[in-house]
Amino acid sequence: MIAMPSAQTTLHEQAAKELLRRMFDAAIASAQPALCIPPHLPEAPRGRLIVVGAGKASAAMARAVEENWQGPLSGLVVTRYGYAVPCKHIEIVEAAQSCPRCGGNAGRTANA
């Protein structure tokens, strides 16, 4: 004879799944560059801020800096294909991992 789960067990499991989902969503949201970059921006230097970055999240991080920086800035960020976001003052270059078959030299020659 197979025991059927009780309605109380099913409700408990559903509540646990909902709690885990809310925790997961909160963790993902807190790691978004638009939320976690602004509190860590430095004091404005004399002159302009120069932003340099590389990696999948670097374009989103560059945008977060642009949106929260009060002074002049410029820079260059290299990100993986498909991860670019528009920026006004920071150049975003998409490239592949550096290997001859992958097109990895595209990022290197974009500004040549």
N, C-alpha and C positions, 0 to 999 in steps of 0.2 A: 504494500500500500504506500503510495506517494503522498507525503504531507503537503498540503497546499499552504502557501504563505497567508498569514492572517492579514486582515485589512490594516491592523495597527502596524505590522511589520512593513507593509507596502508604503504606508504613510511616512513611517520613520525613514525608510530608504529614500523616498522622494524628497523629504526635508533635507536629508544629508546631501543628496545630489544638488539640490538648489543652493545649499550653503557652500558647497565646494565650487559650484559654478560662479557664485558671487565673489568668492575669494579669488578665483582665477581671473575673473574680469577686472577686479580691483588691482591685482598685481600687474596685469598687462597695461592698464590705464596709467598706473603710477610710473611705468618705465617709458612712457611716451616722451620724446625730446621736448615737446612743447610745454610739458609740466616739469621735467627734471632739470633742464638746462638753465632757465632763468635764475633760480636761486644761487647758482654757482658762477654766474658771470662776474668777472673781476671789476675793480674800480676802473673808470675810463682812463686810459693812458693819455699822455700828451701826444697829439697827433691822431693817427687812426689805428684802429684795431685790424690786424691781419689774421684772417682765419685760414688755417690749412688743415685738411682732413682727408682721411681715406677709410673706406669700409662701407658696408651696406647701410648703416644708419647715419653715415656722415652727412648726407645731403639733408635729411630731416633735421639733424642737429644744426647744420648751417642755417637753415631757414629759421629755426627757433632763436638762434643768435641774432639774425637780421631783424626779426620781429620784436626783439626785446632790447636791442642796443640803441642808445640815444645818440651816439656820436658817429663820426665817419668810419667806414669799414670797407674792406675788400678782401679777396682771398680766392683760393682754389681748393676744390674738393673733388676727389676721385671716388666714384661709387660704382657698384656693379650695375650692369645693364638691367634696366627695369626698376631701379631704385631712385632715380633722379626726381627731384621736386624743383619747381621754379624758385629762383632767388633773383633779387634785383642787383645786388652788389657783389655777390660771391659766385664765381664761375663754377658750374657743375659739369664734370666730365664723366661720362660713363665708359667703363672699360671692363674687360674680362681679366681673369687671373692671368698673371704673367707666364705665358707659355706660347711657343711659336704657333701651335695649331689652334689656340683659343682666341687669337686676335688681341692678345694682351698688350701689344705695342700701340694700340689705338689711343690709349690715354696718354702715352708718352709723346705722341706726335701731334696731338690735337692743338697744342699751343706752340709748336715749332715754327 
